[in-house]
């Protein structure tokens, strides 16, 4: 395992995402995956207070409760860097995601305390806002997260699914007020660029302005979810998601698989290596349900791409970005 720094904490270069644990992934399998992760040097584990409310019978707390049972059974809380998120749990009448709880001051404080109860711990090492909340003033959310730090509920804070403008503004508000600032940003990101008109609803895809901001602010760590497109890079039975299936994708995929053949690695492993070795580096979240998938991801940490291989991948991705069809303007 290799390690990176988020704020003041050292973390493993891969973060284990636990979205399906306790619902789709049963407890015995989840415990085995968590055990293998730490056995191989993993320290960074990610969950949320809404995983997985859409699963029949779930209230959104299943993943946190399972992690709490695992931490208690293994007695290893101090060896794990624990991250969770608040803000996306359904919080009232109507349809999700419009009815999500949001990031108001009242919600954040109460939601974090409920997460800690489920996890069986007194603090989070990293607390994220799960989804941007334009209905709440940025300063109120900044104050709420700073309050969680001041109350000892969270050591560090971050944000997910927020555009670069609001993220940068939030950090500036915190700086001016002398408050703790976000040290992490978690976005949708992968090797293939999405189409310009791709609609991810509440999810925010990592874009060039965000990467440029992170390069200029090395104190911010960028993390990527959905990095493997649900297996589409390696499983012929899984088509590319529609948002990534555009004319520019074929060239980039061809180069990705060429590099995989040269390295003897899988295309998934090359994607992880490309993320980790970029500038700025992007730390992948790993979503798995089987030990073989986890071992494949962990083995990718030791894959070092050559300068030539990285340059070819970057060039192919740039061509793919330019080859994407643009939205057609409608005359009015």
Secondary structure, DSSP 8 states (H G I E B T S, - for coil): --EEEETTEEEESSEEE-TTBTTTB-HHHHHHHHHHHHHTT--EEE--TTTTTTSTT--S-HHHHHHHHHHHHHT-GGG-EEEEEES-SB-SSS-TTTTB----HHHHHHHHHHHHHHHT-S-EEEEEE-S--TTS-HHHHHHHHHHHHHTTSEEEEEEES--HHHHHHHHHHHHHHT-----EEEEE--SS---TT---TT--B--HHHHHHHHH-TTSEEEEESTTGGGTTT-TTS---GGG-STTHHHHHHHHHHHHHHHT--HHHHHHHHHHTSSS-EEEEEE-SSHHHHHHHHHHTT----HHHHHHHHHHHHHHHHHS--------
